[in-house]
Amino acid sequence: MHLTLVGLSHKTAPVEIREKLTFPENRQEHALSILTSSPAVAEAVIVSTCNRTEIYAVTTSGYDGPGAIIDFMADYHQLDRHELVRYLYISEGEAVVRHLFRVVASLDSMVLGEAQILGQVKDAYQYSLDGGGSQRIFNKLFRQSFEVGKRVRTETDIGENAVSISYAAVELAKKVFDNLDGRTILVLGAGKMSELTAKHLVANGVHNVLVANRTFERAVELAERFDGEAIPYEDLFTRLRETDILISSTAATHYVVTKDKVAPSLRGRRGEPLFMIDIAVPRDIDPACNDLDDVFLYDIDDLNGVVESNLEERMREAQRAEVIIEEEISSFERWIESMEVVPTVAAIRAQAEKIRQAELEKALKRLGGLSEKEIKTVEALTGSIVNKMLHEPTSRLKDAAAEKDGYEYVEAARHLYGLDEEHPKERTSLIRSLLGRPEKAPKTT
């Protein structure tokens, strides 16, 4: 068996290619059933998002696992295989574990530290589990990956700092106001960026949304999305008096919000701050507005500065996340190794019992005339000797198998006890097979 990954992402393929290779929720069961019907694929999970499509598989020895997966992707989506291969990446062994853990930790995301990917991978695993595509190995691997995501979220601050313009605006607003609960925002212009910024502000407690736009119908359309109020464009500065946060993103080529128009709106506010976010290029708000008392104006460059600073902080936290990932990879390897030690110990004991029975039978024939009680005593004696002789080495073997490179001890034990002498070429260490480790000579001392 081998761990195999075939996929593409925002790093390797443009959106016009990625959109051709998606596996939406309502097609996952069908796709997985076809994929796992191949003799080359024992287990499979399909992760499909707007930024990546990745197929994780436990592939069968003796087959071209990556090739089978690529054929499936091309056939299922009726794509040219040779064209598709240009955008794909392929990993096997330990690299698959590391990649999955980095994905769920959002270290491989378009936005470093974003939280959405963990939920998407959980959904992908559940589709596979429900359809029988995930068995013992992937049940362990993917559940452990979720623990990786949880550890990275709780033990680092990788998701704490805003790395988008809209989130940066929320972060700055929280510095101006003690909290955003019950605040009122006025959205000037009905573009996507202002809508996204308003969405994040509402999610953080803003209660009232006013929308002004030169085309009133567009203002009504946007206001309805927030259960807000569309106001006539000419009422802009009158309604500014009740506004806490102004978001401006129009297509104007000149300042539409000027100091002399804002100043009258500040009367009667009793020192309440007015936070202005100018995300338009060219700018909508005259920088002179920042000279007014209790006005806090930030433009697109200010927001970009926050984003860049926060990205640097996330990069530092990402280094801490990488350490967690290495710890978890070692933990998964120890689990794989433990899968071998149990049958090995069982085989050693079975071999010892076979020898005990054969030698006991010979001894009883030589002794002859023993009573049933005496025979049972001899049987108990030989059984006790075997158990005591094996207890310490097998206990140590189990302990050693839980250490790094513990599979070497398992291999050495199998060699010393001659457990693979009948068909030595047919057995490959599970840790070497799944994680792509090189062959090593058995450890005999």
C-alpha positions as CSV (number, residue, x, y, z in Angstrom):
1,M,0.0,0.0,0.0
2,H,1.1,3.6,-0.6
3,L,-0.1,7.0,0.4
4,T,-0.8,9.0,-2.8
5,L,-1.9,12.5,-3.6
6,V,-2.8,13.9,-7.0
7,G,-4.1,17.5,-7.2
8,L,-4.1,21.0,-8.4
9,S,-4.6,24.4,-6.7
10,H,-4.4,28.1,-7.1
11,K,-0.6,27.7,-7.2
12,T,-0.6,25.5,-10.2
13,A,-3.7,26.1,-12.2
14,P,-5.8,29.2,-13.3
15,V,-9.4,29.4,-12.3
16,E,-10.6,28.4,-15.9
17,I,-8.8,25.0,-15.3
18,R,-9.8,24.6,-11.6
19,E,-13.5,25.1,-12.4
20,K,-13.4,22.2,-14.8
21,L,-12.2,19.8,-12.2
22,T,-14.5,20.4,-9.2
23,F,-16.4,17.6,-7.4
24,P,-19.5,19.3,-5.8
25,E,-21.3,17.8,-2.8
26,N,-24.0,16.1,-4.9
27,R,-21.4,14.3,-7.0
28,Q,-19.0,13.2,-4.4
29,E,-20.7,9.8,-3.6
30,H,-20.8,8.9,-7.3
31,A,-17.2,10.0,-8.0
32,L,-15.8,8.1,-5.0
33,S,-17.6,4.9,-5.9
34,I,-16.0,5.0,-9.4
35,L,-12.6,5.9,-8.0
36,T,-12.5,3.2,-5.3
37,S,-13.8,0.5,-7.7
38,S,-10.4,0.6,-9.3
39,P,-8.1,-2.2,-8.1
40,A,-5.4,0.4,-7.7
41,V,-7.3,2.4,-5.1
42,A,-8.1,1.0,-1.7
43,E,-9.2,4.2,0.1
44,A,-9.9,7.8,-1.2
45,V,-10.9,11.2,-0.1
46,I,-11.7,14.0,-2.6
47,V,-11.1,17.6,-1.4
48,S,-12.7,20.0,-3.8
49,T,-12.9,23.8,-3.1
50,C,-12.7,26.9,-5.3
51,N,-8.9,27.0,-4.8
52,R,-8.0,23.3,-5.0
53,T,-9.0,19.8,-6.1
54,E,-7.0,17.1,-4.4
55,I,-7.5,13.3,-4.4
56,Y,-5.9,11.6,-1.5
57,A,-5.7,7.8,-1.8
58,V,-4.3,4.6,-0.3
59,T,-3.1,2.9,-3.5
60,T,-2.4,-0.8,-3.9
61,S,1.1,-2.2,-4.5
62,G,1.7,-3.5,-8.0
63,Y,-0.4,-0.8,-9.6
64,D,0.3,2.7,-11.0
65,G,-1.6,4.6,-8.3
66,P,-1.0,8.1,-9.5
67,G,-1.7,7.1,-13.1
68,A,-5.0,5.5,-12.1
69,I,-6.1,8.7,-10.3
70,I,-5.1,10.9,-13.2
71,D,-7.1,8.7,-15.6
72,F,-10.1,8.9,-13.3
73,M,-9.9,12.7,-13.2
74,A,-9.6,13.0,-16.9
75,D,-12.3,10.5,-17.7
76,Y,-14.7,11.8,-15.1
77,H,-14.5,15.4,-16.3
78,Q,-13.9,14.5,-20.0
79,L,-10.6,16.3,-20.1
80,D,-7.6,15.7,-22.2
81,R,-5.2,13.7,-20.0
82,H,-2.0,15.2,-21.5
83,E,-3.3,18.8,-21.0
84,L,-4.5,18.0,-17.5
85,V,-1.1,16.7,-16.3
86,R,0.5,20.1,-16.9
87,Y,-1.4,21.5,-13.9
88,L,-1.2,18.6,-11.5
89,Y,1.2,17.9,-8.6
90,I,1.8,14.3,-7.4
91,S,3.1,13.3,-4.0
92,E,3.6,9.9,-2.3
93,G,4.5,8.6,1.1
94,E,5.3,11.0,4.0
95,A,5.0,14.0,1.7
96,V,1.2,13.3,1.5
97,V,0.9,13.4,5.3
98,R,2.9,16.7,5.5
99,H,0.8,18.3,2.7
100,L,-2.5,17.3,4.2
101,F,-1.5,18.7,7.6
102,R,-0.3,21.9,6.0
103,V,-3.6,22.3,4.2
104,V,-5.8,21.9,7.3
105,A,-3.5,24.2,9.1
106,S,-4.2,26.8,6.3
107,L,-0.4,27.1,5.5
108,D,-1.1,26.2,1.9
109,S,-4.1,28.5,1.5
110,M,-4.4,31.5,-0.8
111,V,-4.9,33.6,2.4
112,L,-2.5,32.3,5.0
113,G,-4.3,31.4,8.2
114,E,-7.9,31.4,6.8
115,A,-10.2,29.1,8.8
116,Q,-12.6,27.9,6.1
117,I,-10.4,25.1,4.7
118,L,-10.5,22.9,7.9
119,G,-14.3,22.7,7.6
120,Q,-14.1,21.9,3.9
121,V,-11.6,19.0,4.5
122,K,-13.9,17.7,7.3
123,D,-16.8,17.6,4.9
124,A,-14.7,15.8,2.2
125,Y,-13.7,13.2,4.8
126,Q,-17.3,12.7,5.9
127,Y,-18.5,12.1,2.2
128,S,-15.8,9.4,1.9
129,L,-16.6,7.9,5.3
130,D,-20.3,7.8,4.5
131,G,-19.6,6.1,1.1
132,G,-17.1,3.6,2.5
133,G,-14.2,5.2,0.8
134,S,-12.3,5.8,4.0
135,Q,-11.1,2.9,6.0
136,R,-8.6,2.3,8.8
137,I,-5.7,4.3,7.5
138,F,-7.6,7.3,6.3
139,N,-9.9,7.3,9.4
140,K,-6.7,7.7,11.4
141,L,-4.9,10.1,9.1
142,F,-7.8,12.6,8.5
143,R,-9.0,12.6,12.1
144,Q,-5.5,13.4,13.2
145,S,-5.3,16.1,10.6
146,F,-8.3,17.8,12.3
147,E,-6.4,17.7,15.5
148,V,-3.5,19.4,13.7
149,G,-5.8,22.2,12.6
150,K,-7.2,22.5,16.1
151,R,-3.7,22.7,17.6
152,V,-2.5,25.3,15.2
153,R,-5.6,27.4,15.9
154,T,-5.3,27.2,19.6
155,E,-1.5,27.2,20.1
156,T,-0.6,29.9,17.5
157,D,-2.1,33.3,16.5
158,I,-2.1,32.5,12.8
159,G,-5.7,33.5,12.4
160,E,-5.8,36.5,14.7
161,N,-4.6,39.3,12.4
162,A,-6.6,40.6,9.4
163,V,-5.0,39.9,6.0
164,S,-7.7,41.3,3.7
165,I,-8.7,44.9,3.1
166,S,-12.2,44.4,4.4
167,Y,-11.0,42.7,7.6
168,A,-8.3,45.3,8.1
169,A,-11.1,47.9,8.1
170,V,-12.9,46.0,10.9
171,E,-9.6,45.8,12.9
172,L,-9.1,49.5,12.6
173,A,-12.7,50.2,13.5
174,K,-12.3,48.2,16.7
175,K,-9.4,50.4,17.7
176,V,-11.5,53.6,17.2
177,F,-14.5,52.2,19.1
178,D,-14.5,50.2,22.3
179,N,-16.9,47.8,20.6
180,L,-19.1,47.8,17.4
181,D,-22.3,46.7,19.0
182,G,-25.2,48.9,17.9
183,R,-23.1,51.1,15.7
184,T,-24.4,52.6,12.5
185,I,-22.5,52.5,9.2
186,L,-23.2,54.5,6.0
187,V,-22.1,52.9,2.8
188,L,-21.4,55.4,0.0
189,G,-21.3,53.6,-3.3
190,A,-22.6,50.0,-3.9
191,G,-19.4,48.3,-5.1
192,K,-18.2,44.8,-4.1
193,M,-15.5,46.0,-1.8
194,S,-17.7,48.3,0.2
195,E,-20.3,45.5,0.4
196,L,-17.7,43.1,1.7
197,T,-16.5,45.6,4.3
198,A,-20.0,46.3,5.4
199,K,-20.6,42.5,5.7
200,H,-17.6,42.1,8.0
201,L,-18.6,45.1,10.1
202,V,-22.2,43.8,10.6
203,A,-20.7,40.4,11.5
204,N,-18.8,42.1,14.3
205,G,-21.8,43.8,15.8
206,V,-22.8,46.8,13.7
207,H,-26.6,47.1,13.8
208,N,-27.8,49.8,11.4
209,V,-26.8,50.0,7.7
210,L,-27.5,53.1,5.5
211,V,-26.7,53.0,1.8
212,A,-26.3,56.0,-0.5
213,N,-25.6,55.7,-4.2
214,R,-26.2,58.0,-7.2
215,T,-28.4,55.2,-8.7
216,F,-31.0,54.8,-6.0
217,E,-32.1,51.4,-7.2
218,R,-28.6,50.1,-6.5
219,A,-28.7,51.5,-3.0
220,V,-32.0,49.8,-2.4
221,E,-30.6,46.5,-3.7
222,L,-27.6,46.6,-1.4
223,A,-29.5,47.9,1.6
224,E,-31.9,44.9,1.4
225,R,-29.0,42.5,1.8
226,F,-28.3,43.9,5.2
227,D,-31.9,44.6,6.2
228,G,-30.8,48.3,6.0
229,E,-32.1,51.6,4.6
230,A,-31.4,53.1,1.3
231,I,-31.2,56.9,1.5
232,P,-31.3,59.6,-1.3
233,Y,-27.8,60.6,-2.4
234,E,-28.6,64.3,-1.6
235,D,-29.3,63.3,2.1
236,L,-25.8,61.9,2.5
237,F,-24.4,64.6,4.8
238,T,-27.6,65.1,6.8
239,R,-27.6,61.4,7.7
240,L,-23.9,61.5,8.4
241,R,-24.8,63.1,11.7
242,E,-26.1,59.7,13.0
243,T,-23.3,57.7,11.4
244,D,-20.4,56.1,13.3
245,I,-18.6,54.6,10.3
246,L,-18.5,55.8,6.7
247,I,-17.4,53.4,4.0
248,S,-16.8,55.1,0.7
249,S,-16.1,53.4,-2.6
250,T,-17.5,55.2,-5.6
251,A,-16.3,55.5,-9.2
252,A,-15.9,59.3,-8.9
253,T,-12.8,61.0,-10.2
254,H,-12.8,63.7,-7.6
255,Y,-13.4,64.1,-3.8
256,V,-17.1,63.5,-3.0
257,V,-16.7,63.9,0.7
258,T,-14.9,67.2,1.6
259,K,-14.0,68.9,4.9
260,D,-16.4,71.8,4.5
261,K,-19.3,69.4,3.9
262,V,-18.4,67.1,6.8
263,A,-17.9,69.8,9.4
264,P,-21.6,70.8,9.8
265,S,-22.4,67.1,10.2
266,L,-20.3,66.9,13.3
267,R,-22.4,69.4,15.3
268,G,-24.4,67.9,18.1
269,R,-22.4,64.6,18.1
270,R,-21.0,65.4,21.5
271,G,-17.5,64.2,20.7
272,E,-18.6,60.8,19.3
273,P,-15.9,59.7,16.8
274,L,-16.6,59.4,13.1
275,F,-14.6,56.7,11.4
276,M,-14.1,57.0,7.7
277,I,-12.8,54.2,5.4
278,D,-11.9,55.4,1.9
279,I,-11.3,52.3,-0.2
280,A,-11.8,54.1,-3.6
281,V,-9.0,54.7,-6.1
282,P,-9.0,57.6,-6.9
283,R,-9.9,58.6,-3.4
284,D,-13.4,59.7,-2.5
285,I,-12.6,61.5,0.8
286,D,-10.5,64.7,1.0
287,P,-7.5,64.0,3.3
288,A,-8.2,67.3,5.0
289,C,-11.2,65.7,6.7
290,N,-8.7,64.1,9.0
291,D,-8.0,67.5,10.5
292,L,-11.5,67.7,12.0
293,D,-11.8,66.9,15.6
294,D,-13.0,63.3,16.3
295,V,-12.7,62.3,12.7
296,F,-10.5,59.2,11.9
297,L,-9.8,58.8,8.2
298,Y,-8.0,55.8,6.6
299,D,-7.5,55.2,2.9
300,I,-6.5,52.2,0.9
301,D,-2.8,52.6,1.6
302,D,-3.4,52.7,5.3
303,L,-5.4,49.5,5.1
304,N,-2.7,47.8,2.9
305,G,-0.2,48.8,5.5
306,V,-2.2,46.9,8.2
307,V,-2.5,43.9,5.9
308,E,1.2,43.8,5.2
309,S,2.0,44.1,8.9
310,N,-0.4,41.3,9.8
311,L,0.9,39.1,7.0
312,E,4.3,39.3,8.5
313,E,2.9,38.4,11.9
314,R,1.1,35.4,10.4
315,M,4.3,34.3,8.7
316,R,6.0,34.2,12.1
317,E,3.1,32.2,13.5
318,A,3.3,29.9,10.5
319,Q,6.8,28.9,11.6
320,R,5.3,27.8,15.0
321,A,2.6,25.8,13.1
322,E,5.3,24.0,11.1
323,V,6.8,22.7,14.3
324,I,3.4,21.3,15.4
325,I,3.0,19.6,12.0
326,E,6.4,17.8,12.4
327,E,5.3,16.6,15.8
328,E,2.0,15.3,14.4
329,I,3.8,13.6,11.5
330,S,5.9,11.7,13.9
331,S,2.8,10.7,15.9
332,F,1.2,9.3,12.7
333,E,4.3,7.4,11.9
334,R,4.3,5.8,15.3
335,W,0.7,4.7,14.8
336,I,1.7,3.1,11.4
337,E,4.6,1.4,13.1
338,S,2.3,0.1,15.8
339,M,0.1,-1.6,13.2
340,E,3.1,-3.9,12.5
341,V,4.2,-4.6,16.0
342,V,1.0,-6.3,17.1
343,P,1.0,-9.0,14.3
344,T,4.8,-9.4,14.8
345,V,4.4,-10.1,18.5
346,A,1.5,-12.5,17.7
347,A,3.7,-14.3,15.2
348,I,6.6,-14.6,17.6
349,R,4.3,-16.1,20.3
350,A,2.6,-18.4,17.7
351,Q,6.1,-19.6,16.6
352,A,7.1,-20.2,20.2
353,E,3.9,-22.1,21.0
354,K,4.4,-24.3,17.9
355,I,7.9,-25.2,19.1
356,R,6.7,-25.7,22.7
357,Q,4.0,-28.1,21.5
358,A,6.3,-30.1,19.3
359,E,9.0,-30.4,22.0
360,L,6.4,-31.2,24.7
361,E,5.0,-34.0,22.5
362,K,8.5,-35.5,22.1
363,A,9.2,-35.3,25.9
364,L,5.9,-36.9,26.9
365,K,6.6,-39.9,24.5
366,R,10.1,-40.3,26.1
367,L,8.8,-40.1,29.6
368,G,5.7,-42.3,29.2
369,G,3.3,-43.4,31.9
370,L,2.7,-39.9,33.3
371,S,-0.6,-39.3,35.0
372,E,-3.0,-36.7,33.7
373,K,-2.1,-34.4,36.6
374,E,1.6,-34.8,35.8
375,I,1.0,-34.1,32.1
376,K,-0.9,-30.9,33.0
377,T,1.9,-29.9,35.3
378,V,4.6,-30.3,32.6
379,E,2.3,-28.4,30.1
380,A,1.9,-25.5,32.6
381,L,5.6,-25.5,33.3
382,T,6.6,-25.3,29.6
383,G,3.9,-22.7,28.9
384,S,5.1,-20.6,31.9
385,I,8.7,-20.8,30.7
386,V,7.8,-19.6,27.2
387,N,5.6,-16.8,28.5
388,K,8.3,-15.5,30.8
389,M,11.0,-15.8,28.2
390,L,8.9,-13.8,25.7
391,H,7.4,-11.2,28.1
392,E,10.3,-8.9,28.4
393,P,11.5,-8.9,24.8
394,T,8.0,-8.5,23.4
395,S,7.2,-5.7,25.9
396,R,10.4,-3.9,24.9
397,L,9.5,-4.4,21.2
398,K,6.2,-2.8,21.7
399,D,7.8,0.2,23.5
400,A,10.5,0.5,20.9
401,A,8.0,0.5,18.1
402,A,6.4,3.6,19.5
403,E,9.7,5.5,19.1
404,K,11.0,7.3,16.0
405,D,12.1,4.7,13.4
406,G,10.7,2.0,15.7
407,Y,9.9,-0.1,12.6
408,E,13.6,-1.0,12.5
409,Y,13.1,-2.9,15.7
410,V,10.1,-4.7,14.3
411,E,12.1,-5.6,11.2
412,A,15.0,-6.8,13.3
413,A,12.7,-9.0,15.4
414,R,11.1,-10.5,12.3
415,H,14.6,-11.2,10.9
416,L,15.9,-12.7,14.2
417,Y,12.9,-15.0,14.6
418,G,12.8,-15.9,10.8
419,L,9.2,-14.8,10.4
420,D,9.5,-13.9,6.7
421,E,11.8,-16.7,5.5
422,E,9.1,-18.5,3.6
423,H,8.1,-15.5,1.4
424,P,10.6,-12.8,2.2
425,K,10.0,-10.8,-1.1
426,E,6.3,-10.7,-0.6
427,R,6.4,-8.7,2.6
428,T,7.2,-5.0,2.6
429,S,7.3,-3.0,5.8
430,L,4.1,-1.0,6.2
431,I,6.0,2.1,7.3
432,R,8.3,1.9,4.3
433,S,5.4,1.2,1.9
434,L,3.0,3.8,3.1
435,L,5.4,6.6,3.9
436,G,8.0,5.8,1.2
437,R,10.9,5.0,3.4
438,P,14.0,3.4,1.8
439,E,14.9,-0.2,2.5
440,K,17.3,-0.6,5.5
441,A,19.2,-3.6,6.7
442,P,17.6,-5.1,9.8
443,K,19.0,-4.1,13.1
444,T,20.5,-7.1,14.8
445,T,22.2,-5.6,17.8
